[in-house]
Amino acid sequence: MPNSKGYRHSTRRLFTKSPRKRGIQPLGRLLIKYNVGDQVVIKIDSAIQKGMPHRRYQGKFGVISEVRGRAYVIKIKVGNMTKDIIARPEHVYIAMQK
């Protein structure tokens, strides 16, 4: 029988957290409001599965293009193409502080 190629295939090492960072993250992370045009980094939090982007976008930079409910649409340049990634704020970090 062939190996499963599911959504989180080969993510055991990629999504592991250090022992002191396990569990739910602080509430302050969820209360940050991002605006359209903000540069962000996709950093997937494995403790929260909802609104999780695909693992190939882990660590990629992008720009927020719109807000959809609780989630954000992030434009990411991949090769020659620009892709729209939908991710919730748990998986998004601000790229640069001004």
Contacts in CASP RR format, 6 or more apart in sequence:
PFRMAT RR
TARGET T0000
AUTHOR 0000-0000-0000
METHOD contacts of the structure
MODEL  1
MPNSKGYRHSTRRLFTKSPRKRGIQPLGRLLIKYNVGDQVVIKIDSAIQK
GMPHRRYQGKFGVISEVRGRAYVIKIKVGNMTKDIIARPEHVYIAMQK
7 54 0 8 1.000
8 15 0 8 1.000
8 55 0 8 1.000
10 55 0 8 1.000
11 46 0 8 1.000
11 55 0 8 1.000
14 55 0 8 1.000
14 58 0 8 1.000
15 44 0 8 1.000
15 46 0 8 1.000
15 55 0 8 1.000
16 46 0 8 1.000
17 23 0 8 1.000
17 46 0 8 1.000
17 47 0 8 1.000
22 47 0 8 1.000
23 47 0 8 1.000
24 47 0 8 1.000
24 48 0 8 1.000
25 45 0 8 1.000
25 47 0 8 1.000
25 90 0 8 1.000
29 89 0 8 1.000
29 90 0 8 1.000
30 89 0 8 1.000
30 90 0 8 1.000
32 89 0 8 1.000
32 94 0 8 1.000
34 40 0 8 1.000
34 64 0 8 1.000
34 72 0 8 1.000
34 89 0 8 1.000
34 92 0 8 1.000
34 94 0 8 1.000
35 64 0 8 1.000
36 64 0 8 1.000
36 65 0 8 1.000
36 66 0 8 1.000
36 67 0 8 1.000
37 63 0 8 1.000
37 64 0 8 1.000
37 65 0 8 1.000
38 63 0 8 1.000
38 64 0 8 1.000
38 94 0 8 1.000
38 95 0 8 1.000
39 61 0 8 1.000
39 62 0 8 1.000
39 63 0 8 1.000
39 94 0 8 1.000
39 95 0 8 1.000
39 96 0 8 1.000
40 61 0 8 1.000
40 62 0 8 1.000
40 63 0 8 1.000
40 64 0 8 1.000
40 72 0 8 1.000
40 74 0 8 1.000
40 92 0 8 1.000
40 93 0 8 1.000
40 94 0 8 1.000
40 95 0 8 1.000
41 59 0 8 1.000
41 60 0 8 1.000
41 61 0 8 1.000
41 62 0 8 1.000
41 92 0 8 1.000
41 93 0 8 1.000
41 94 0 8 1.000
41 95 0 8 1.000
42 53 0 8 1.000
42 57 0 8 1.000
42 58 0 8 1.000
42 59 0 8 1.000
42 60 0 8 1.000
42 62 0 8 1.000
42 74 0 8 1.000
42 76 0 8 1.000
42 85 0 8 1.000
42 87 0 8 1.000
42 91 0 8 1.000
42 92 0 8 1.000
43 58 0 8 1.000
43 59 0 8 1.000
43 91 0 8 1.000
43 92 0 8 1.000
43 93 0 8 1.000
44 52 0 8 1.000
44 53 0 8 1.000
44 55 0 8 1.000
44 58 0 8 1.000
44 91 0 8 1.000
45 52 0 8 1.000
45 90 0 8 1.000
45 91 0 8 1.000
48 88 0 8 1.000
48 90 0 8 1.000
48 91 0 8 1.000
50 88 0 8 1.000
51 71 0 8 1.000
51 86 0 8 1.000
51 87 0 8 1.000
51 88 0 8 1.000
51 90 0 8 1.000
51 91 0 8 1.000
52 87 0 8 1.000
52 88 0 8 1.000
52 91 0 8 1.000
53 85 0 8 1.000
53 86 0 8 1.000
53 87 0 8 1.000
53 91 0 8 1.000
54 85 0 8 1.000
57 76 0 8 1.000
57 85 0 8 1.000
60 76 0 8 1.000
60 78 0 8 1.000
61 76 0 8 1.000
61 95 0 8 1.000
62 74 0 8 1.000
62 75 0 8 1.000
62 76 0 8 1.000
62 77 0 8 1.000
62 95 0 8 1.000
63 74 0 8 1.000
63 75 0 8 1.000
64 72 0 8 1.000
64 73 0 8 1.000
64 74 0 8 1.000
64 75 0 8 1.000
65 73 0 8 1.000
65 74 0 8 1.000
65 75 0 8 1.000
65 84 0 8 1.000
66 72 0 8 1.000
66 73 0 8 1.000
67 73 0 8 1.000
68 86 0 8 1.000
70 88 0 8 1.000
70 89 0 8 1.000
71 86 0 8 1.000
71 87 0 8 1.000
71 88 0 8 1.000
71 89 0 8 1.000
72 86 0 8 1.000
72 87 0 8 1.000
72 88 0 8 1.000
72 89 0 8 1.000
72 92 0 8 1.000
73 84 0 8 1.000
73 85 0 8 1.000
73 86 0 8 1.000
74 84 0 8 1.000
74 85 0 8 1.000
74 86 0 8 1.000
74 87 0 8 1.000
74 92 0 8 1.000
75 82 0 8 1.000
75 83 0 8 1.000
75 84 0 8 1.000
75 85 0 8 1.000
76 82 0 8 1.000
76 83 0 8 1.000
76 84 0 8 1.000
76 85 0 8 1.000
77 83 0 8 1.000
END
